[in-house]
Amino acid sequence: MHWKLKAAIQNGVSLLPSSASYAAYYWIQKRFGGLNSLNPMSRLNAGVATWRLILQQGYDPTGKIFLEVGTGRVPFLPLAYWLMGAEKTITIDLNPYMKSELIVDSLIRIKENQKEILNLFGLLINRKRFDKLLEFCDNAQPTKAEFLDLCQIDYIAPGDATSIPLPNNSIDFHTSYTVLEHIPQEILKKILEEGNRIIKNNGLFVHRIDYSDHFSHSDKSISAINFLQYSDAEWRKYADNRYMYMNRLRHDDFINLFESVEHRIVKSQSYLLEERLRQLVERGDFPLAQKFSSKPAEILAITGAWMVTQQKC
């Protein structure tokens, strides 16, 4: 689907009253989008990657408490954390996207692909918990509440990640996967400041950020930097709704953001565009909007990054 048509549909659906809007967008995604063939592997892999990054910093996440910002349709990251030994995950989302039928569909896929799941987790998996999950999959009518209870997941939606009903110093890890790029910068700062309040001393923030134009994920006629040619006013015409808002912050902007809330960068692992597009930026053949024109090509060419940060003592 051409990205401008997709933008028009999203803008139109977002104008409906909330309950009707959510239902309509879910129907569209289920029949024409990524939800018609939901694959749990990539999101479970994101949980494994988060866990490995924590281990690489010398921390043992077993028995610890996670916070996830941005639950989405199925709480795959909290499920992955539980399967590896987390005590509990609090997952919070501005929009109540979680769907029971998608949880059931995902459990069926997990049951059907046990070997692939075990290979994905490797030695990190808690086999007793995985066996409990498989047993739960055999439940004739598993409910969302039963699933969340099994996996020790506290779900808050609609919720405000800038004001979380948790006491000070109550979580060990503050995480998200391809969520922060969908949040305005001023709210992101408040989310991180709230994270500073609820995280324990020496806790880690582990976030995967996708800097690419998300319309390019489904429209292969445009590049991952397509949206950098538009001014803020122009871009708001296409992606200023609850379903496809993108803040368009670049990697250097995020580093500055984390540092502005008194974080030190523990690890920054970034991913670059293919060389052809990087050269396109360097030659000046790509018409950058003024707000991006002063940034170096090596920043504009970054399409994503894992960021591990920690509040300064």
C-alpha positions, 0 to 999 in steps of 0.5 A: 500500500502506498504510504500516503494512502495508509496515512490517510486511512490512519488519519481518518480512523483516528478521528472516530470516537476512541472505542470505535477508532480502536475497533476499526483500526484493529479490524483493518490490521487484522485483515490487511496488516501485520496482525493477519499473520502474527509471528511471536518470534521477533518480539520474543527475540527482542526480549532475549536481546534485552536480557542479553544486554543486561547480562553483558553489563554484569547484571543477573536479571533473574528474580528481578522486576521489569517495567515495559513502556508500550505493551502493544497487542500482545505482551511478548517482552514480559512473556520472554522476561518471565520465561527467562526467570524475571520475578514480574513485569509491569507493562504500561501503554497509553492505548489499551491495544492488548487483545485476548484473541491475539494472545490465544493465537500466539500461544497456539503458535508457540505450542506449534513451534516449541523447538524453534522457541527453545532454540531462540532462548537457548540456555536462558530459558527456565524450562519449568516455566516453559512447561507451565506455559505449554500446559496453559496452552492446552487450556480450552478457553484461556483468558487474558487475566489467567495468562497475565497471572501465570506470567506475573504481568501487571498490565496498565492501560490506558496508562501514563508512563510519566506518572506510574503508580509505583513506589520509589526504587521499585523496579530493576530495569526500565525497557521498551522495544521500538516505542520511544520513537512514537512519543513526543520529546517533551513527554519522553523526558518526563517518562525518563524522569519518572523512570529515575524515580521508580528504578532502584540504585544502579538499575538499567534503562534498556531501550531499542529505538527505530529511527526509520520512517515506519511507512517504509516498512510496508511501502518499499517504494520509499527509503528508511529516511523518506520522512527527513525531507519534510518540515514538521508542519508538512509531516504533521499532515501525514503522521500526527495521529495515535496510530503512526506518530513519529517524533523523527528524533535522531540518534544524537537527539536521543543521546542528548535526551538521556544525558539531559535527565542525568543518565550516563550512556552505558552502551550505544549500539547503532545500525546504519543504512546501506552504503548507497543511501548514506552516499545519497545523503553525503552527496546532497542528492536527497532533499533534506528538510531544514531541521535535518540539513545540519546533521552529519550523514553518519547520524542521518544514516542510523536507522536504529539503536539499542541504548543502555543507560543508567542514572548517574549517582 
